[in-house]
Amino acid sequence: MAGLINNLLILLLVFQNSCLGFRNPLSVFKRYKDTASSLSNECLGNNRPVISLGLTDFALDIRMPGVTPKQSDTYLCMSLRLPVDEEAYIVDFRPQASMDTVHHMLLFGCNAPSSTENYWDCDEGTCTDKSNILYAWARNAPPTRLPKGVGFKVGGETGSKYFVLQVHYGDISAFRDKHKDCSGVTLHLTHQRQPLIAGMYLMMSVNTVIPPGEKVVNADIACHYQNYPMHLFAYRVHTHKLGKVVSGYRVRNDQWALIGRQSPQLPQAFYPVEHPVDISFGDILAARCVFTGEGRTTETHIGGTANDEMCNFYVMYYMEAKHAVSYMTCIQNINPDMFRNIPQEANIPIPVKSDMVMMTHGHHEETKKTDDGSSLKQPKREEEEVLDQGDFYSLISKLLGEREDVVHVHKYNPTEKAESDLVAEIANVVQKKDLGWFDTREVTNHDGRANTSLSRDRIHKFHKLESTLRPAENRHFSLLHGEGSWEKEHTGGFHIEEAVDWPGVNLKLGQVSGLALDPKNNLVIFHRGDRVWDGNSFDSSFVYQQRGLGPIEQNTILVIDPNNAEVLDSTGKNLFYLPHGLSIDKDDNYWVTDVALHQVFKLGTHDKEPSLILGRSLQPGSDKYHFCQPTDVAVDPVTGKIYVSDGYCNSRIVVFSPKGMFIMEWGEETSVDKAKPGQFQIPHSLALIPEFGQLCVADRENGRIQCFKSETGEFIREIKHKLFGRELFAVSYTPGGLLFAVNGMPHPGDTAPVQGFVMNFSTGEIIDTFIPVQKSFEMPHDVVASEDKTVYVGDAHAKTVWKFMPTEKMEHRSVKKAGIEVQEIKESQKKWEKHHMVEQASSGISIILITTLLIIPIVVLLAIAVFIRWRKTRGYGADTEHKLESSSGRIFGRFQGKGSGGLNLGNFFASRKGYSRKGFDRLSTEGSDQEKDEDDGTDSEEEYSAPPPPPVSSSS
C-alpha cells in the first residue's frame, strides 16, 4: 500500500509541474540553454534579465552570457525576446561594458534573430528580417537617456519582438586570463504610451578622396528633408584617424542652424543637442567632415579599414507617434555651392589633449613591448578597424568601388556615379542578388595596400555585418494615438498616409478646382486648363472680364484610373470659362459649376452639350434664376433634389427639383461680430449625408462646417476646431460615418498649418490629420473620399492631385511589381487567420489531451486502490491479495521503469532538453522558439508643418 501512495505522489507532482509549465508566464523570459558551464558568476545580469521597476516599468538586462572570445576582432551576437506581448517603450540605455574588453556594441530590434542559440558568431548575421538600430556604444561613452515623453517603441503589433546585441571584441589581450565577459546594456522600458517615438538619421559621405599631404580636405553631405517633422535631441560623429571635426546643420531659408559639432577623436557618444532643432519638410540637412592628409603617402578613400576614412554624422530624433519613421539616411550632396556659406566654426578643428586621444583609442592602439615595456607603436592591424552601422554602408560602397565593372578609383571618378545607381547596387549586395566580388588577382594589381588577406578580410567583414542593416522603408505606419476613447471605439486607430507611389501626382493639369468619384470608383478631375483665376478676372460687380478669351479649349473633365492614374476619358472642351465645383450623381451625370458664367450644368459622360443649365450665362444675381459665382453642387441620390452653394458673392444654399425648378433657399451673410448658425461667408463645398438626411457645408471664410436638414434647411450643428484655422475649403463624407476636410493656408500670425482632416461625423471630433510628402499643399481646393476610405485632394495653386490611403490598406494593397492582388492578400490573410485559429485550437486540444492522459492513470490507480481496500475488508485470503498486489506492482513498476522495457517518468522528463526540477530554470531554446513567434508582427509610421508661403489671393 505504501508503494501505491508513493506512486500516486509522483504522478501528482509530475502533473502539477506539467500544468505549471503551461501556465507560468515567466516561461517566455527564458531564452538561454540550461547549461551551467556557459554562465559565469561574473554575469550577474543574466540570472535576472527582467527586473520590475513598479507597476508600469521594468528593466531588461541584455548581456553576453559569459563568453571568452578566442581571437581578435571577434563579433558575437545574442538575442533576447521582449518578455511582454503588448507595446513597450525604451526610455533609457545604460551600457554595461568597458573599452578595456569591448571595442563597440550595437543593439538592434527585429523579429527574427539569425540564430536561436544563446549566443553565436555574428558571421551568421544578426537578424534574418529587417532590423533597426536602437543603440550604439563605443569608447566608454556615457549612458543615453531619452527626453521625457520620448521612447523607442517595441512590441505590440508593429514593434520589434527581439533585441539582438552585437559585441565586437577588438583586441583580446584582456582575455589572457580566460575570464568570461558579460558586457551588454540595460534597458529601462515602460508600458506607458509615449507620445513621441525616437529614431535615427544617418548622414555619410561615400566618395570623399583625401590626397596625401593635403592639409585640409572637406567632405560635405546635404539632403532635402522630405518627411514629417522630426525634432533632434542627440548627435554622434564618426571618422577614423584623419578626422579633425564633424559638424551638422539644418538649413532653412539660407539660414544655418547648428545641430552639433564635435571632434571624432573624443569618445564617440551621443551628445545632447544644445539648442532644440526641428526639421520640417523642405529643410536641408547638411554636414561637413574636416580631414587632413598630412602624414599619408597615398590617397585615402572612404572605406571600412583604419587606412581608409569615414565621414558619418548620426542624429537621434523623435517624431509624433502616428508618423514615426525609425531610420533614415542621406548619402549625397545636393548643392555643393551652398557650403560656401557654411559657418566658419565648421572649418575649425576642436583641440583634443593627447592623453584624451590615448584614452579614446585605448587598447586598440597595439603596444609592442620592448624591454622596458614603455614604447608605444602604431596599430598592428589597422585594416581591422571596427565597423559600426554607418560604416556598413561605407564598406559596401568601398567594396562596390573596387569591383572592376562598377567603379575603380583609378579609372573612374566616383562622384560621377548617380546616387540611384549606387543605391541599386547596395540593394543588390544586401539582398545577395549580386555577389560578383573582385577576386584577389584583380586586387593585387589595383593598390599596394590591397592584398589577398585584406580582400578576404573585407569580404568576411561584409558577410559578418550584412544582416546588421536592411534598407529602411521610406516610412513605417503605426496606429494613431488619439484624443480620446471615442477614437478607438469608432475607428480602431484609423490613419491615412499619402500613396507616394501613385503617379497621378505628376499629371499635367491646370488649376484643380473640383474632384468626384464616378459609380465605377474612377477619379474625375475638373480643372481649368490654361485659364487662371486672378485679380483681373472680375470687376467689382462680379462680371467676368475675360470673355474675349472664349471658353477653355482643353478638356476640363478628366476620368482617371484610381490605380495607375491613366486618363480613361475626357470631355468639357470649349464649354467652360472658370470651372469650380464638381459632383456626380448615381446615374453617372456630371454636375459642375462655372464661377465666370455664374451657372450650374448637368452633363452626361458622353454628351457634348449640357442636358440642364441653371442660372443665366455671365449674369451675376441673387434671385431664383441667377447665381453669383456658385461654388458647388450636390444631388440627392434618393429624391434627385439639386443643392447649389451660392457662392462667392451670395451667402446661401439653393434647392431645385430634379428638373431644375426652384424649391427653396436658406442662408444669409455673416454678422460683423460673430458668425451665427445659418450664416455664411463663402459656402464653398457641399457634402450630402443621405443616411442622416443632412447636408453639410464648408463655410470657408468662417473656418467651419455647418450641417442642416436637407429637407428643410434647419440648422443642426456646427463643427469647428482650432486646427481648421480661419478657412475651411472643402468637405466630403463616406458611408460609415467619416468626414474629410481640407483647410487653407494660415494667415500671418496663425499657427494652424494647411492640412487634411478626418473626423467622426457623429461626434465631430478630429480622428486624424494628413498632409502630403510629395510636393506641398498650397491651396487644397477640394477633397473626395471613397467608401474604402481612399482620399483624393486637389490643389488649385499647386495644380496637383494627391492620393491618400488608410495605412492598413497601404500595407496590404495590390503590389503590381510583386504580382500580388488585393484579393489574393485578403484570401491569404484569411487562410493565415484560419490556420492560426486551428493552431490555437490544436494547442488547446493538446493541453486538454495531455491533462486527460495524466488524469486517467490517477483515476485508474485510485480505483485499483479502492478495489484492493474493498477486497481486504471482504476478507480475501493472503494468496489472492498477494497476487493482486503483485499485479498492480507490475503496473507501477512499468511507470517506475522497473519492468522490462518500462518507462521511468522521472528519467524521461529529466532527459528532455530544458527540463529542470527547479520551477524557474531556463527553458531550452528549441522549446521557447516553437511558441514565441506565433503572433509576431513586423516592425514600423507622419505629419509636417511646412513654412507658409507668401500670402496669395484667396479667390479660387
HELIX and SHEET records of a PDB file:
HELIX    1   1 ALA A    2  ARG A   23  1                                  22    
HELIX    2   2 PRO A   25  PHE A   29  5                                   5    
HELIX    3   3 ALA A   36  SER A   38  5                                   3    
HELIX    4   4 LEU A   44  ASN A   47  1                                   4    
HELIX    5   5 CYS A  122  GLU A  124  5                                   3    
HELIX    6   6 ILE A  172  PHE A  175  5                                   4    
HELIX    7   7 ALA A  321  HIS A  323  5                                   3    
HELIX    8   8 PRO A  336  ASN A  341  5                                   6    
HELIX    9   9 GLN A  344  ASN A  347  5                                   4    
HELIX   10  10 SER A  354  HIS A  361  1                                   8    
HELIX   11  11 GLY A  362  HIS A  364  5                                   3    
HELIX   12  12 GLU A  382  GLU A  384  5                                   3    
HELIX   13  13 GLN A  389  GLY A  401  1                                  13    
HELIX   14  14 PRO A  414  GLU A  416  5                                   3    
HELIX   15  15 GLU A  419  VAL A  430  1                                  12    
HELIX   16  16 THR A  440  HIS A  446  1                                   7    
HELIX   17  17 THR A  452  LEU A  465  1                                  14    
HELIX   18  18 GLU A  466  THR A  468  5                                   3    
HELIX   19  19 SER A  485  THR A  491  1                                   7    
HELIX   20  20 PRO A  503  ASN A  506  5                                   4    
HELIX   21  21 ARG A  547  LEU A  549  5                                   3    
HELIX   22  22 PRO A  690  PHE A  692  5                                   3    
HELIX   23  23 ARG A  700  ASN A  702  5                                   3    
HELIX   24  24 LYS A  722  PHE A  724  5                                   3    
HELIX   25  25 THR A  807  HIS A  812  1                                   6    
HELIX   26  26 LYS A  816  ALA A  818  5                                   3    
HELIX   27  27 VAL A  822  THR A  873  1                                  52    
HELIX   28  28 ALA A  878  PHE A  895  1                                  18    
HELIX   29  29 LEU A  905  SER A  911  1                                   7    
HELIX   30  30 THR A  925  LYS A  932  1                                   8    
SHEET    1   A 5 VAL A  50  SER A  52  0                                        
SHEET    2   A 5 ASP A  57  ARG A  63 -1                                        
SHEET    3   A 5 GLY A 184  THR A 190 -1                                        
SHEET    4   A 5 ALA A  88  GLN A  96 -1                                        
SHEET    5   A 5 THR A 144  ARG A 145 -1                                        
SHEET    1   B 9 VAL A  50  SER A  52  0                                        
SHEET    2   B 9 ASP A  57  ARG A  63 -1                                        
SHEET    3   B 9 GLY A 184  THR A 190 -1                                        
SHEET    4   B 9 ALA A  88  GLN A  96 -1                                        
SHEET    5   B 9 VAL A 150  VAL A 154 -1                                        
SHEET    6   B 9 LEU A 196  MET A 204  1                                        
SHEET    7   B 9 ASN A 312  GLU A 320 -1                                        
SHEET    8   B 9 MET A 230  HIS A 238 -1                                        
SHEET    9   B 9 TYR A 271  ILE A 279 -1                                        
SHEET    1   C 7 VAL A  50  SER A  52  0                                        
SHEET    2   C 7 ASP A  57  ARG A  63 -1                                        
SHEET    3   C 7 GLY A 184  THR A 190 -1                                        
SHEET    4   C 7 ALA A  88  GLN A  96 -1                                        
SHEET    5   C 7 VAL A 150  VAL A 154 -1                                        
SHEET    6   C 7 LEU A 196  MET A 204  1                                        
SHEET    7   C 7 TYR A 327  CYS A 330  1                                        
SHEET    1   D 5 TRP A 120  ASP A 121  0                                        
SHEET    2   D 5 THR A  74  ARG A  81 -1                                        
SHEET    3   D 5 TYR A 162  TYR A 169 -1                                        
SHEET    4   D 5 HIS A 104  CYS A 110 -1                                        
SHEET    5   D 5 ASN A 132  ALA A 138 -1                                        
SHEET    1   E 2 VAL A 209  ILE A 210  0                                        
SHEET    2   E 2 THR A 300  HIS A 301 -1                                        
SHEET    1   F 4 VAL A 217  HIS A 224  0                                        
SHEET    2   F 4 ILE A 284  PHE A 291 -1                                        
SHEET    3   F 4 GLY A 243  ARG A 252 -1                                        
SHEET    4   F 4 GLN A 255  GLN A 262 -1                                        
SHEET    1   G 4 ILE A 496  GLU A 498  0                                        
SHEET    2   G 4 THR A 800  PRO A 806 -1                                        
SHEET    3   G 4 VAL A 791  ASP A 795 -1                                        
SHEET    4   G 4 PRO A 780  ALA A 785 -1                                        
SHEET    1   H 4 VAL A 512  LEU A 517  0                                        
SHEET    2   H 4 LEU A 523  HIS A 527 -1                                        
SHEET    3   H 4 ILE A 557  ILE A 560 -1                                        
SHEET    4   H 4 VAL A 567  THR A 571 -1                                        
SHEET    1   I 4 PRO A 579  ILE A 584  0                                        
SHEET    2   I 4 TYR A 590  ASP A 594 -1                                        
SHEET    3   I 4 GLN A 599  LEU A 603 -1                                        
SHEET    4   I 4 LEU A 612  LEU A 614 -1                                        
SHEET    1   J 4 PRO A 630  VAL A 635  0                                        
SHEET    2   J 4 ILE A 642  ASP A 646 -1                                        
SHEET    3   J 4 ARG A 652  PHE A 656 -1                                        
SHEET    4   J 4 PHE A 662  TRP A 666 -1                                        
SHEET    1   K 2 GLU A 668  GLU A 669  0                                        
SHEET    2   K 2 GLN A 679  PHE A 680  1                                        
SHEET    1   L 4 PRO A 683  ILE A 689  0                                        
SHEET    2   L 4 GLN A 694  ASP A 699 -1                                        
SHEET    3   L 4 ARG A 704  LYS A 709 -1                                        
SHEET    4   L 4 PHE A 715  ILE A 719 -1                                        
SHEET    1   M 4 LEU A 728  THR A 734  0                                        
SHEET    2   M 4 LEU A 738  ASN A 743 -1                                        
SHEET    3   M 4 GLY A 756  ASN A 760 -1                                        
SHEET    4   M 4 ILE A 766  PHE A 770 -1                                        
END                                                                             
